[in-house]
Amino acid sequence: MKKIEIIPAIDLIDGKCVRLSQGDYSRKTIYNEDPLEVARMFEDVGIRRLHLVDLDGAKASHIVNQKVLESISEATRLVIDFGGGIKSNRDLEIAFNSGAAMVTGGSIAVKNPRLFAEWLEKYGNERIILGADAKDGMVAVSGWQETTALPVIDFIAEFHGRGVSKVISTDISRDGMLSGPSFELYGQVISKLPGIEVIASGGISTMGDIRRLAEMGVSGVITGKALYEGKILLKEIEKYQQKTE
């Protein structure tokens, strides 16, 4: 059985754990008022990594929910990758100083590729992850409020050439819809860029989806709504991880 890292997501608005459907801020569900409580639940079943997204920050173009990041990093041993609103050296420093082990940059890589490349050089490709979110095959930025004319595969290829080793890619049309991930998109990235670690996100609805992604060679999978709505149980993840360790 091929190994894949299962990474739960906590998305933040007003310091609360929420999920959006297809990136639409008007289609918001609050799942828990206390993100730390949620993070501890994940840690209790042996999960080691957390994808923490500052949706307020993504909209505001600067980090907003660093206090939540700080509280989770101080109270758990989770390895946190943080994204949302990281647009400047100051934002990046705040994220790392607040406990992020890794930072995901998407909008910044589109709008200021030189700065993103500087971060890669300074912090290394283990700590700087490329965010490549897709809408109809094109890169979407600014909390998914804006779709560019950049084909997502070309975008990933360009930064892979600059040293990126990990990419988180979300098919926005599937995010929060529990309709299954974009197997086609991830298959294309893996076949065209065999050296890159692909972390799939969006649409995960069953453990079967996760097993299929593992067989394809996807290195990690981010899941949110399926966990919060009981489509995937924490005990299933615990059992799966024990089998693949």
C-alpha positions in Angstrom: 0.0 0.0 0.0 1.5 3.3 -1.1 1.9 6.0 1.7 0.2 9.3 1.5 0.2 12.0 4.2 -3.3 12.9 5.4 -3.4 16.6 6.4 -6.6 18.0 8.0 -7.4 21.6 7.2 -8.6 24.3 9.5 -9.9 27.4 7.7 -10.2 30.5 9.8 -12.7 33.4 9.7 -13.0 35.6 12.8 -10.8 33.2 14.7 -13.3 30.3 14.1 -13.1 27.0 12.3 -15.2 27.3 9.1 -15.6 25.8 5.6 -16.6 27.6 2.4 -18.1 26.0 -0.6 -16.2 26.6 -3.8 -14.3 29.4 -2.1 -17.5 31.5 -1.7 -17.3 33.6 1.4 -21.1 33.9 1.4 -21.5 30.1 1.7 -19.8 29.7 5.0 -20.4 27.0 7.7 -19.0 27.5 11.2 -17.9 24.1 12.5 -16.3 25.1 15.8 -15.7 28.3 17.7 -12.4 26.9 19.0 -9.8 25.9 16.4 -7.4 24.7 19.1 -9.9 22.1 20.3 -10.2 20.8 16.7 -6.4 20.7 16.3 -6.1 18.7 19.5 -8.7 16.2 18.2 -6.5 15.7 15.2 -3.4 15.2 17.2 -5.1 12.7 19.5 -5.5 10.2 16.6 -1.8 10.5 15.6 -2.1 13.1 12.9 1.2 15.0 12.6 0.5 17.8 10.2 -2.1 20.6 9.9 -3.0 22.9 7.0 -4.1 26.2 8.6 -5.7 28.8 6.3 -6.3 32.4 7.2 -9.3 33.2 5.0 -9.6 36.7 6.6 -5.9 37.2 5.6 -6.5 36.0 2.1 -9.2 38.6 1.7 -7.4 41.4 3.4 -4.0 40.7 1.7 -2.2 40.5 5.0 -2.0 38.0 7.9 -4.9 38.4 10.3 -5.3 35.2 12.4 -1.8 34.8 13.7 -3.0 34.5 17.3 -4.8 31.2 16.4 -1.6 30.0 14.7 0.3 30.8 17.8 -2.1 29.1 20.2 -2.1 25.9 18.2 1.6 25.8 17.7 2.2 26.3 21.5 -0.4 23.8 22.7 0.2 21.0 20.2 3.1 19.3 18.4 1.5 19.5 15.0 3.6 20.6 12.1 1.7 23.5 10.7 1.7 24.7 7.2 0.1 28.2 7.1 -1.4 30.1 4.2 -3.7 33.1 3.5 -2.6 36.7 3.2 1.1 36.2 3.2 2.1 39.1 0.9 5.2 40.6 2.4 8.4 39.8 4.3 6.7 41.0 7.5 3.7 38.6 7.0 6.2 35.8 6.4 8.2 36.6 9.6 5.0 36.9 11.6 3.9 33.4 10.4 7.2 31.8 11.2 7.5 33.6 14.5 4.0 32.5 15.4 4.9 28.8 15.0 4.4 27.9 11.3 6.8 25.2 10.2 5.9 25.9 6.5 4.2 28.7 4.6 2.1 28.3 1.4 2.2 31.1 -1.1 -0.1 31.3 -4.0 -1.2 34.9 -4.8 2.3 36.2 -4.0 3.9 33.8 -6.5 1.6 35.2 -9.2 1.7 38.9 -8.3 5.3 39.2 -7.0 7.3 36.1 -8.3 10.6 37.8 -7.5 9.7 38.1 -3.8 8.5 34.5 -3.7 11.7 33.3 -5.4 13.7 35.2 -2.7 11.7 33.4 0.0 12.5 30.1 -1.6 16.2 31.0 -1.7 16.3 32.3 1.9 14.1 29.6 3.7 14.4 26.6 1.3 11.9 24.5 -0.5 11.0 22.5 2.7 9.5 25.6 4.3 8.1 27.4 1.3 5.3 25.6 -0.5 3.7 26.8 -3.8 0.0 27.2 -3.7 -1.5 26.6 -7.2 -5.3 26.7 -7.0 -7.2 26.1 -10.2 -10.5 27.3 -11.6 -11.2 25.8 -15.1 -7.5 24.9 -15.4 -6.4 28.5 -14.7 -4.7 29.8 -11.5 -7.0 31.6 -9.1 -5.7 34.0 -6.4 -6.7 36.5 -3.7 -8.8 34.0 -1.7 -10.1 32.7 -5.0 -11.8 36.0 -5.8 -9.7 36.4 -8.9 -9.0 34.0 -11.8 -5.9 34.7 -13.9 -5.0 33.7 -17.5 -2.2 31.5 -16.2 -2.6 27.7 -17.0 -2.1 26.0 -13.6 0.3 23.3 -15.1 2.5 26.0 -16.7 2.5 27.9 -13.4 3.7 24.9 -11.4 6.3 24.0 -14.0 7.8 27.5 -13.9 8.3 27.5 -10.1 9.4 23.8 -10.1 12.2 25.1 -12.4 13.0 27.7 -9.8 13.4 25.2 -7.0 9.9 24.5 -5.7 9.6 20.9 -4.5 6.1 20.9 -3.0 2.8 22.2 -4.4 -0.6 22.4 -2.8 -3.2 22.4 -5.6 -7.0 22.9 -5.1 -9.6 22.5 -7.8 -11.9 25.2 -6.6 -15.0 23.9 -8.4 -14.7 20.8 -6.1 -13.7 22.4 -2.9 -16.2 21.8 -0.1 -18.5 20.0 -2.5 -17.6 16.4 -1.4 -17.7 15.4 -5.1 -14.3 13.7 -5.3 -11.0 15.3 -6.1 -9.6 16.3 -9.5 -7.8 13.1 -10.3 -7.2 14.3 -13.8 -5.4 17.5 -12.7 -3.1 15.7 -10.3 -2.4 13.0 -12.8 -1.3 15.6 -15.3 1.0 17.4 -12.8 2.6 14.1 -11.8 3.2 12.9 -15.4 4.6 16.2 -16.6 6.6 17.1 -13.5 7.7 13.8 -11.9 10.1 15.4 -9.4 7.5 17.5 -7.6 5.5 16.5 -4.4 1.8 17.1 -5.1 -0.5 17.7 -2.2 -4.1 17.4 -3.4 -6.9 19.5 -1.9 -10.6 19.9 -2.6 -13.5 17.5 -3.1 -12.1 14.7 -0.9 -15.2 12.7 0.3 -14.1 9.2 1.2 -11.1 7.1 2.3 -11.4 5.6 -1.2 -10.5 9.0 -2.7 -7.4 9.1 -0.5 -6.3 5.5 -1.4 -6.7 6.3 -5.1 -4.6 9.5 -4.8 -2.0 7.4 -3.0 -1.8 4.9 -5.8 -1.4 7.7 -8.3 1.7 8.9 -6.5 0.2 12.0 -4.8 2.4 12.6 -1.7 -0.2 14.3 0.5 -3.9 15.0 0.7 -5.7 17.9 2.5 -9.2 17.1 3.8 -11.6 19.4 5.6 -15.4 19.2 5.0 -15.4 15.4 4.8 -13.9 15.3 8.3 -16.2 17.9 9.8 -19.4 16.3 8.3 -18.4 12.7 9.3 -17.9 11.4 5.7 -14.4 10.4 6.8 -14.0 9.4 10.5 -10.9 10.2 12.5 -10.7 6.6 13.6 -10.6 5.6 9.9 -7.6 7.9 9.4 -5.9 6.5 12.6 -6.4 2.9 11.2 -5.1 3.8 7.8 -2.0 5.5 9.2 -1.2 2.5 11.4 -1.4 0.2 8.3 0.9 2.4 6.2 3.5 3.2 8.9 
